[in-house]
Structures are given as structure tokens and as C-alpha cells.
Amino acid sequence: MAWTDAGSRPGGEVTVEGLIDDIGRGAAELTPGEPAALYAGVAELTASVDRLRRVARTARDAAADDNQGYGEPDAGPPELALPEAAFAALTETHRRAVLVLCYRMTGSYDDAEDLVRETFLRAWRARDTFRAGASVRTWLYRIATNACLDLLRRTARRPHDYEPLPAAVRGGGVPPARVTWLQPYPDDELPRAAAGDPVGPYSSLELPLLVALQHLPPRQRAALILRDVLGLSLGETAETLDLTPVSVDSALQRARPALRDLLPGGRTQEPAGAGLLTRYIAAAEAPDPAALGALLADDVLLTAPPNPSWRRGRNAVLAFLRPSRDPASAAFPGHFRQLPARANGQPAAGSYLRRPGTNVHRAQSLDVLRVEDGRIVEITSFEPHLFPAFGLPLRL
């Protein structure tokens, strides 16, 4: 196939036929035997069906686009002439890489998903601009970056600080940055790393970095992501942004120190193992949040985008949580359960609430934890509508 990406891994390409074969084979191998094995098989089958659904939707949208007169079927040189289904399968090969680029640019998983669909539709319309032998992924990066910049121009979103609260309520410190559109990113949707993939200085998806990126002007943000995260050359970055190399270099010289100033520092970031998350879940389910206090840093920060509430400091966080765990309190909402998850390369827990008089735990929040020096230094509590993206049910 002329559109095969030279940078893709062997066997990494997606084909419609291959997806259909995977689904048929997976369904044939299902047996009503050991429950855990059956569940794993169904989960794998569901993932293949989801991929085929995305391919079919992209092909449908491309065909509808042609029917509306926005493009001609098989436009471009003969080696680039692909039917809609083959084009859709090709773009699915690069979906995760494009998705995480759009997420870095916007800080929103919902926006990133919409932008991926917009990117693939634009790519279909502009398929005659692809140069044979070039990287499909880099070509898609250019289209996706411009789709993101268009969105950012339309919305003109700007971070601001949380409102000050009385010290007795919030604890110590100044209000942190507030990004109302910030959303978590499921680790299962991260692109699979391959040998030789560039690893830039800002390749992490941790939430403080995402928040800091949102403070940069859109073109500076795009230049830094393309150059320092994705490893594009100065020339490729300039071509993607329709700038000169000198302009890109100037943008990077402004963006890099600004980003460093916005990032938290002074402590050593640690990968949190399953043990800490297990202890957090047990403490979060306990009727008394005192057990949680042993896991928190002195200056722990609790936020809940897009809500305006925030707390800083162990005592302030525990005072905020205590009434919701006390059945005698007028603020007691019910009983909590937690399920483990991973978001933004960090441990996370899906929180479920069973209200008094009911027997169903319903999705309440996704708590993403940041750990430094063996303690939780930040809990970011998100609304639950993205639970399905993390493989979490909406009710137990």
C-alpha cells in the first residue's frame, strides 16, 4: 500500500479485513468456562469491535463528504488513490498518536476526540497533498495541529486562578491555576512506544504539565509539543505551523522558560506502585478519613475541575472530607466504593456513591493522584462522564 507509514512498526497497520478476522476469531474462541477468562475474552472482542466501528464511521463520513461535493473519489496521483474503507483503516493505525497530540494542545479528552474526527475528515479532503514516501503520521500531525489551532482561536480559553478562600477553609498557600476544561486521559489510550520513538523533555502527560501547557499561547504551545515532545525537526515544525524556522526557534525560546516557571518543583517525582493506590482506595472507602491523612503530604492540593472548590494542606483536605464520611453528619451523602484506574501516567481511582436507601453505587468522580517523595501531593477529582473511556462502569 502506497500510504504505509515508513515509521510504523511491523504489523502495526490496521486493515478492515484484519479487524473483521480478529472479531470472528475472538468470537469463535469464546467459551462459557472460567468467568475471568470469559470476561477477558469479551473485553478483547469489544475493543476490536470498537476499532472497527471507528473505521466504519470514518469511511462513512468520507463517503458522505464526497457525496456532498467536497472531494472527488480517488483524487490525487494513482499511488495515493484509496477507497474510503482503506483510508479509514490507515487513519485508525495513527488514531492514538493524533488523539494524544490533540489532548496536549487542548487539555480536554472530549475536545481531542472531536478533533481526531475533524482531522481525519480534513485528511480525506486533502489526501492529494500527501507526498509518496513521506510519513503519514507527520502529515496527520500537521492537519491535527491546524485543527487544534482553529479550535483555540474560536474558543479563546484562558486559565485563571481559583478564587481566594478564607485561610480557615482552604488551608495555606495562594490559589492554584484553574483550568475549567481540564480532563483526564486514560493510559490505555496512550500510543504504544516503539524502539527509536523520540522521547522529548516534556513527553509526560502528568496533569501539572497539561495545566502549564494551557498557559502558553497556542502557536508557542504547538511549537513546543511538535519539537520537544514529538521530536519533529525544526524544518518539519516550521512547515506544520506555516512559519519560518527562525520564527519557530523564537517561539521555542519564549515557550521553554515560561513552561519551566509554571511547573512545580523542589521534590522528586516517583512512580506510584499498586501498593499506594491500594492503600488510598482502602482509606477513601473508610468511614473515617484519618487513615487517608497518613498518605497525604503536608501541603497536598485538592481540586475538582471544573468546580470552583479547592483545598490545600492535609488538615484542610481532611476537614473538607470528614462530613461526607460521617453518617451522623447532615452532609453525609452515602457510602463510597473505589475501583483502581490509571490516568495521565498516574494512579487513579474511580469513586462510586451509594446513597442511603439504595443498593446501587453510581459513578461519582475519578480521582487522579500525583505522588512525590512517597506522599500524595495532589488529588484532582474529575466528573464521572469519562468513566467508559477508562474501562470503568457507571454503576456497580
Salt bridges, closest charged atoms under 4 A:
ASP5 OD2 - HIS94 ND1 3.82
ASP22 OD1 - ARG25 NH2 2.48
ASP50 OD1 - ARG53 NH1 2.61
ASP61 OD1 - ARG60 NH2 3.13
ASP65 OD1 - ARG125 NE 2.83
GLU92 OE2 - ARG51 NE 3.33
GLU92 OE2 - ARG54 NH2 2.92
GLU92 OE2 - ARG95 NE 3.45
ASP110 OD2 - HIS385 NE2 2.80
ASP111 OD2 - ARG157 NH1 2.90
ASP114 OD1 - ARG117 NH2 2.63
GLU118 OE2 - ARG122 NE 2.75
ASP150 OD2 - ARG122 NH2 2.90
ASP150 OD1 - ARG153 NH2 2.24
ASP187 OD2 - ARG342 NE 3.39
GLU189 OE1 - ARG95 NH2 2.75
ASP228 OD2 - ARG256 NE 2.70
GLU239 OE2 - ARG131 NH1 3.64
GLU239 OE2 - ARG142 NH1 3.41
ASP298 OD1 - ARG314 NH1 2.73
ASP299 OD1 - ARG267 NH1 3.05
GLU372 OE1 - ARG267 NE 2.86
GLU372 OE2 - ARG370 NH1 2.49
GLU378 OE1 - ARG370 NH2 3.02
